[in-house]
Amino acid sequence: MVKMVSIRMASPYGAGVFAGDRSRQPSETELALAEHQGKYMATIARRLAHG
C-alpha cells in the first residue's frame, strides 16, 4: 500500500493537490509552492504588459 502523508503534487502546468475524494487538504508545502508560482507569473505578466 502507498501511504500518502506528505506528498507534493506538481505538473508541467504548475502546482497541484491530489485530493481524491476531497478528504485531503493542501499541505503547507503545496500552498507555498502555489503562492510562489502565482507571484512569479504575476511578475512575468507585469513585465510583458509594460514592455
PDB file with one MODEL, atoms N, CA, C and O in Angstrom:
MODEL        1
ATOM      1  N   MET A   1       0.830  -1.189   0.000  1.00  0.00           N
ATOM      2  CA  MET A   1       0.000   0.000   0.000  1.00  0.00           C
ATOM      3  C   MET A   1       0.870   1.247   0.000  1.00  0.00           C
ATOM      4  O   MET A   1       2.009   1.233   0.466  1.00  0.00           O
ATOM      5  N   VAL A   2       0.321   2.300  -0.521  1.00  0.00           N
ATOM      6  CA  VAL A   2       1.025   3.578  -0.565  1.00  0.00           C
ATOM      7  C   VAL A   2       0.491   4.470   0.541  1.00  0.00           C
ATOM      8  O   VAL A   2      -0.720   4.625   0.696  1.00  0.00           O
ATOM      9  N   LYS A   3       1.384   5.044   1.295  1.00  0.00           N
ATOM     10  CA  LYS A   3       0.991   5.969   2.359  1.00  0.00           C
ATOM     11  C   LYS A   3       1.227   7.384   1.850  1.00  0.00           C
ATOM     12  O   LYS A   3       2.373   7.770   1.617  1.00  0.00           O
ATOM     13  N   MET A   4       0.164   8.164   1.674  1.00  0.00           N
ATOM     14  CA  MET A   4       0.268   9.499   1.104  1.00  0.00           C
ATOM     15  C   MET A   4       0.084  10.548   2.191  1.00  0.00           C
ATOM     16  O   MET A   4      -0.941  11.226   2.249  1.00  0.00           O
ATOM     17  N   VAL A   5       1.076  10.671   3.039  1.00  0.00           N
ATOM     18  CA  VAL A   5       1.007  11.619   4.136  1.00  0.00           C
ATOM     19  C   VAL A   5       1.620  12.947   3.735  1.00  0.00           C
ATOM     20  O   VAL A   5       1.038  14.003   3.983  1.00  0.00           O
ATOM     21  N   SER A   6       2.788  12.900   3.117  1.00  0.00           N
ATOM     22  CA  SER A   6       3.469  14.152   2.783  1.00  0.00           C
ATOM     23  C   SER A   6       3.849  14.189   1.313  1.00  0.00           C
ATOM     24  O   SER A   6       5.022  14.339   0.971  1.00  0.00           O
ATOM     25  N   ILE A   7       2.852  14.050   0.444  1.00  0.00           N
ATOM     26  CA  ILE A   7       3.137  14.103  -0.976  1.00  0.00           C
ATOM     27  C   ILE A   7       3.097  15.539  -1.455  1.00  0.00           C
ATOM     28  O   ILE A   7       2.458  16.398  -0.847  1.00  0.00           O
ATOM     29  N   ARG A   8       3.777  15.781  -2.535  1.00  0.00           N
ATOM     30  CA  ARG A   8       3.807  17.096  -3.151  1.00  0.00           C
ATOM     31  C   ARG A   8       3.431  16.915  -4.599  1.00  0.00           C
ATOM     32  O   ARG A   8       4.113  16.184  -5.318  1.00  0.00           O
ATOM     33  N   MET A   9       2.388  17.544  -5.047  1.00  0.00           N
ATOM     34  CA  MET A   9       1.941  17.368  -6.419  1.00  0.00           C
ATOM     35  C   MET A   9       2.328  18.580  -7.252  1.00  0.00           C
ATOM     36  O   MET A   9       2.229  19.724  -6.810  1.00  0.00           O
ATOM     37  N   ALA A  10       2.767  18.296  -8.459  1.00  0.00           N
ATOM     38  CA  ALA A  10       3.053  19.345  -9.430  1.00  0.00           C
ATOM     39  C   ALA A  10       3.012  18.697 -10.809  1.00  0.00           C
ATOM     40  O   ALA A  10       3.143  17.480 -10.942  1.00  0.00           O
ATOM     41  N   SER A  11       2.832  19.505 -11.805  1.00  0.00           N
ATOM     42  CA  SER A  11       2.800  19.019 -13.171  1.00  0.00           C
ATOM     43  C   SER A  11       3.499  20.058 -14.040  1.00  0.00           C
ATOM     44  O   SER A  11       3.922  21.097 -13.533  1.00  0.00           O
ATOM     45  N   PRO A  12       3.627  19.799 -15.331  1.00  0.00           N
ATOM     46  CA  PRO A  12       4.213  20.818 -16.204  1.00  0.00           C
ATOM     47  C   PRO A  12       3.413  22.126 -16.207  1.00  0.00           C
ATOM     48  O   PRO A  12       3.923  23.171 -16.611  1.00  0.00           O
ATOM     49  N   TYR A  13       2.167  22.059 -15.757  1.00  0.00           N
ATOM     50  CA  TYR A  13       1.301  23.237 -15.731  1.00  0.00           C
ATOM     51  C   TYR A  13       1.368  23.998 -14.408  1.00  0.00           C
ATOM     52  O   TYR A  13       0.812  25.091 -14.302  1.00  0.00           O
ATOM     53  N   GLY A  14       2.031  23.446 -13.409  1.00  0.00           N
ATOM     54  CA  GLY A  14       2.173  24.139 -12.136  1.00  0.00           C
ATOM     55  C   GLY A  14       1.819  23.270 -10.944  1.00  0.00           C
ATOM     56  O   GLY A  14       1.711  22.048 -11.046  1.00  0.00           O
ATOM     57  N   ALA A  15       1.645  23.928  -9.825  1.00  0.00           N
ATOM     58  CA  ALA A  15       1.356  23.231  -8.568  1.00  0.00           C
ATOM     59  C   ALA A  15      -0.017  22.597  -8.616  1.00  0.00           C
ATOM     60  O   ALA A  15      -0.898  23.050  -9.348  1.00  0.00           O
ATOM     61  N   GLY A  16      -0.195  21.549  -7.835  1.00  0.00           N
ATOM     62  CA  GLY A  16      -1.487  20.885  -7.765  1.00  0.00           C
ATOM     63  C   GLY A  16      -1.630  20.157  -6.444  1.00  0.00           C
ATOM     64  O   GLY A  16      -0.686  20.061  -5.661  1.00  0.00           O
ATOM     65  N   VAL A  17      -2.823  19.649  -6.213  1.00  0.00           N
ATOM     66  CA  VAL A  17      -3.105  18.913  -4.984  1.00  0.00           C
ATOM     67  C   VAL A  17      -3.843  17.637  -5.369  1.00  0.00           C
ATOM     68  O   VAL A  17      -4.825  17.681  -6.110  1.00  0.00           O
ATOM     69  N   PHE A  18      -3.367  16.499  -4.863  1.00  0.00           N
ATOM     70  CA  PHE A  18      -4.075  15.242  -5.052  1.00  0.00           C
ATOM     71  C   PHE A  18      -5.091  15.134  -3.930  1.00  0.00           C
ATOM     72  O   PHE A  18      -4.727  14.935  -2.771  1.00  0.00           O
ATOM     73  N   ALA A  19      -6.356  15.264  -4.271  1.00  0.00           N
ATOM     74  CA  ALA A  19      -7.389  15.264  -3.240  1.00  0.00           C
ATOM     75  C   ALA A  19      -8.232  14.000  -3.260  1.00  0.00           C
ATOM     76  O   ALA A  19      -8.811  13.632  -2.238  1.00  0.00           O
ATOM     77  N   GLY A  20      -8.313  13.327  -4.401  1.00  0.00           N
ATOM     78  CA  GLY A  20      -9.124  12.109  -4.473  1.00  0.00           C
ATOM     79  C   GLY A  20     -10.576  12.399  -4.174  1.00  0.00           C
ATOM     80  O   GLY A  20     -11.277  13.003  -4.986  1.00  0.00           O
ATOM     81  N   ASP A  21     -11.028  11.972  -3.012  1.00  0.00           N
ATOM     82  CA  ASP A  21     -12.429  12.164  -2.628  1.00  0.00           C
ATOM     83  C   ASP A  21     -12.637  13.451  -1.834  1.00  0.00           C
ATOM     84  O   ASP A  21     -13.635  13.597  -1.128  1.00  0.00           O
ATOM     85  N   ARG A  22     -11.701  14.372  -1.951  1.00  0.00           N
ATOM     86  CA  ARG A  22     -11.731  15.695  -1.297  1.00  0.00           C
ATOM     87  C   ARG A  22     -11.557  15.630   0.216  1.00  0.00           C
ATOM     88  O   ARG A  22     -11.883  16.587   0.918  1.00  0.00           O
ATOM     89  N   SER A  23     -11.047  14.513   0.721  1.00  0.00           N
ATOM     90  CA  SER A  23     -10.835  14.397   2.158  1.00  0.00           C
ATOM     91  C   SER A  23      -9.478  14.958   2.567  1.00  0.00           C
ATOM     92  O   SER A  23      -9.233  15.170   3.755  1.00  0.00           O
ATOM     93  N   ARG A  24      -8.599  15.201   1.606  1.00  0.00           N
ATOM     94  CA  ARG A  24      -7.262  15.706   1.893  1.00  0.00           C
ATOM     95  C   ARG A  24      -7.180  17.181   1.539  1.00  0.00           C
ATOM     96  O   ARG A  24      -7.621  17.588   0.464  1.00  0.00           O
ATOM     97  N   GLN A  25      -6.627  17.971   2.419  1.00  0.00           N
ATOM     98  CA  GLN A  25      -6.428  19.395   2.199  1.00  0.00           C
ATOM     99  C   GLN A  25      -4.984  19.642   1.760  1.00  0.00           C
ATOM    100  O   GLN A  25      -4.115  18.817   2.042  1.00  0.00           O
ATOM    101  N   PRO A  26      -4.706  20.754   1.080  1.00  0.00           N
ATOM    102  CA  PRO A  26      -3.331  21.045   0.661  1.00  0.00           C
ATOM    103  C   PRO A  26      -2.408  21.206   1.864  1.00  0.00           C
ATOM    104  O   PRO A  26      -2.802  21.744   2.899  1.00  0.00           O
ATOM    105  N   SER A  27      -1.181  20.734   1.712  1.00  0.00           N
ATOM    106  CA  SER A  27      -0.193  20.885   2.780  1.00  0.00           C
ATOM    107  C   SER A  27       0.399  22.289   2.725  1.00  0.00           C
ATOM    108  O   SER A  27       0.195  23.020   1.756  1.00  0.00           O
ATOM    109  N   GLU A  28       1.125  22.653   3.760  1.00  0.00           N
ATOM    110  CA  GLU A  28       1.785  23.961   3.783  1.00  0.00           C
ATOM    111  C   GLU A  28       2.783  24.076   2.633  1.00  0.00           C
ATOM    112  O   GLU A  28       2.932  25.148   2.047  1.00  0.00           O
ATOM    113  N   THR A  29       3.460  22.985   2.310  1.00  0.00           N
ATOM    114  CA  THR A  29       4.425  22.991   1.207  1.00  0.00           C
ATOM    115  C   THR A  29       3.732  23.236  -0.123  1.00  0.00           C
ATOM    116  O   THR A  29       4.217  24.021  -0.938  1.00  0.00           O
ATOM    117  N   GLU A  30       2.607  22.577  -0.350  1.00  0.00           N
ATOM    118  CA  GLU A  30       1.862  22.767  -1.592  1.00  0.00           C
ATOM    119  C   GLU A  30       1.322  24.186  -1.707  1.00  0.00           C
ATOM    120  O   GLU A  30       1.347  24.773  -2.789  1.00  0.00           O
ATOM    121  N   LEU A  31       0.842  24.735  -0.613  1.00  0.00           N
ATOM    122  CA  LEU A  31       0.351  26.114  -0.633  1.00  0.00           C
ATOM    123  C   LEU A  31       1.480  27.103  -0.900  1.00  0.00           C
ATOM    124  O   LEU A  31       1.302  28.068  -1.643  1.00  0.00           O
ATOM    125  N   ALA A  32       2.640  26.863  -0.295  1.00  0.00           N
ATOM    126  CA  ALA A  32       3.786  27.755  -0.516  1.00  0.00           C
ATOM    127  C   ALA A  32       4.248  27.690  -1.964  1.00  0.00           C
ATOM    128  O   ALA A  32       4.597  28.717  -2.546  1.00  0.00           O
ATOM    129  N   LEU A  33       4.255  26.502  -2.551  1.00  0.00           N
ATOM    130  CA  LEU A  33       4.648  26.355  -3.952  1.00  0.00           C
ATOM    131  C   LEU A  33       3.672  27.084  -4.866  1.00  0.00           C
ATOM    132  O   LEU A  33       4.090  27.774  -5.795  1.00  0.00           O
ATOM    133  N   ALA A  34       2.391  26.938  -4.613  1.00  0.00           N
ATOM    134  CA  ALA A  34       1.378  27.615  -5.424  1.00  0.00           C
ATOM    135  C   ALA A  34       1.502  29.138  -5.296  1.00  0.00           C
ATOM    136  O   ALA A  34       1.362  29.857  -6.284  1.00  0.00           O
ATOM    137  N   GLU A  35       1.762  29.622  -4.088  1.00  0.00           N
ATOM    138  CA  GLU A  35       1.918  31.067  -3.892  1.00  0.00           C
ATOM    139  C   GLU A  35       3.150  31.583  -4.634  1.00  0.00           C
ATOM    140  O   GLU A  35       3.098  32.641  -5.262  1.00  0.00           O
ATOM    141  N   HIS A  36       4.249  30.844  -4.564  1.00  0.00           N
ATOM    142  CA  HIS A  36       5.466  31.244  -5.265  1.00  0.00           C
ATOM    143  C   HIS A  36       5.228  31.299  -6.777  1.00  0.00           C
ATOM    144  O   HIS A  36       5.643  32.252  -7.436  1.00  0.00           O
ATOM    145  N   GLN A  37       4.565  30.284  -7.322  1.00  0.00           N
ATOM    146  CA  GLN A  37       4.299  30.267  -8.755  1.00  0.00           C
ATOM    147  C   GLN A  37       3.369  31.403  -9.165  1.00  0.00           C
ATOM    148  O   GLN A  37       3.540  31.988 -10.235  1.00  0.00           O
ATOM    149  N   GLY A  38       2.398  31.717  -8.333  1.00  0.00           N
ATOM    150  CA  GLY A  38       1.493  32.824  -8.632  1.00  0.00           C
ATOM    151  C   GLY A  38       2.215  34.158  -8.667  1.00  0.00           C
ATOM    152  O   GLY A  38       1.973  34.973  -9.557  1.00  0.00           O
ATOM    153  N   LYS A  39       3.101  34.386  -7.705  1.00  0.00           N
ATOM    154  CA  LYS A  39       3.867  35.634  -7.682  1.00  0.00           C
ATOM    155  C   LYS A  39       4.805  35.721  -8.881  1.00  0.00           C
ATOM    156  O   LYS A  39       4.973  36.789  -9.470  1.00  0.00           O
ATOM    157  N   TYR A  40       5.412  34.599  -9.237  1.00  0.00           N
ATOM    158  CA  TYR A  40       6.321  34.562 -10.385  1.00  0.00           C
ATOM    159  C   TYR A  40       5.570  34.892 -11.674  1.00  0.00           C
ATOM    160  O   TYR A  40       6.048  35.684 -12.486  1.00  0.00           O
ATOM    161  N   MET A  41       4.397  34.286 -11.862  1.00  0.00           N
ATOM    162  CA  MET A  41       3.599  34.560 -13.059  1.00  0.00           C
ATOM    163  C   MET A  41       3.122  36.001 -13.097  1.00  0.00           C
ATOM    164  O   MET A  41       3.067  36.596 -14.173  1.00  0.00           O
ATOM    165  N   ALA A  42       2.775  36.579 -11.957  1.00  0.00           N
ATOM    166  CA  ALA A  42       2.349  37.977 -11.913  1.00  0.00           C
ATOM    167  C   ALA A  42       3.498  38.891 -12.320  1.00  0.00           C
ATOM    168  O   ALA A  42       3.283  39.891 -13.006  1.00  0.00           O
ATOM    169  N   THR A  43       4.714  38.557 -11.904  1.00  0.00           N
ATOM    170  CA  THR A  43       5.887  39.350 -12.284  1.00  0.00           C
ATOM    171  C   THR A  43       6.103  39.301 -13.791  1.00  0.00           C
ATOM    172  O   THR A  43       6.370  40.327 -14.417  1.00  0.00           O
ATOM    173  N   ILE A  44       5.990  38.116 -14.372  1.00  0.00           N
ATOM    174  CA  ILE A  44       6.156  37.972 -15.824  1.00  0.00           C
ATOM    175  C   ILE A  44       5.067  38.738 -16.566  1.00  0.00           C
ATOM    176  O   ILE A  44       5.360  39.439 -17.535  1.00  0.00           O
ATOM    177  N   ALA A  45       3.822  38.616 -16.128  1.00  0.00           N
ATOM    178  CA  ALA A  45       2.711  39.320 -16.775  1.00  0.00           C
ATOM    179  C   ALA A  45       2.896  40.827 -16.691  1.00  0.00           C
ATOM    180  O   ALA A  45       2.616  41.545 -17.650  1.00  0.00           O
ATOM    181  N   ARG A  46       3.367  41.305 -15.550  1.00  0.00           N
ATOM    182  CA  ARG A  46       3.600  42.739 -15.394  1.00  0.00           C
ATOM    183  C   ARG A  46       4.676  43.220 -16.364  1.00  0.00           C
ATOM    184  O   ARG A  46       4.526  44.272 -16.985  1.00  0.00           O
ATOM    185  N   ARG A  47       5.757  42.456 -16.496  1.00  0.00           N
ATOM    186  CA  ARG A  47       6.827  42.821 -17.423  1.00  0.00           C
ATOM    187  C   ARG A  47       6.351  42.832 -18.866  1.00  0.00           C
ATOM    188  O   ARG A  47       6.709  43.720 -19.640  1.00  0.00           O
ATOM    189  N   LEU A  48       5.544  41.846 -19.223  1.00  0.00           N
ATOM    190  CA  LEU A  48       5.017  41.786 -20.596  1.00  0.00           C
ATOM    191  C   LEU A  48       4.055  42.939 -20.881  1.00  0.00           C
ATOM    192  O   LEU A  48       4.042  43.482 -21.986  1.00  0.00           O
ATOM    193  N   ALA A  49       3.264  43.303 -19.898  1.00  0.00           N
ATOM    194  CA  ALA A  49       2.271  44.366 -20.089  1.00  0.00           C
ATOM    195  C   ALA A  49       2.930  45.737 -20.206  1.00  0.00           C
ATOM    196  O   ALA A  49       2.417  46.614 -20.901  1.00  0.00           O
ATOM    197  N   HIS A  50       4.045  45.925 -19.541  1.00  0.00           N
ATOM    198  CA  HIS A  50       4.703  47.231 -19.525  1.00  0.00           C
ATOM    199  C   HIS A  50       5.904  47.293 -20.456  1.00  0.00           C
ATOM    200  O   HIS A  50       6.658  48.266 -20.438  1.00  0.00           O
ATOM    201  N   GLY A  51       6.081  46.281 -21.253  1.00  0.00           N
ATOM    202  CA  GLY A  51       7.190  46.277 -22.226  1.00  0.00           C
ATOM    203  C   GLY A  51       8.457  46.015 -21.564  1.00  0.00           C
ATOM    204  O   GLY A  51       9.499  45.973 -22.219  1.00  0.00           O
TER     205      GLY A  51
ENDMDL
END
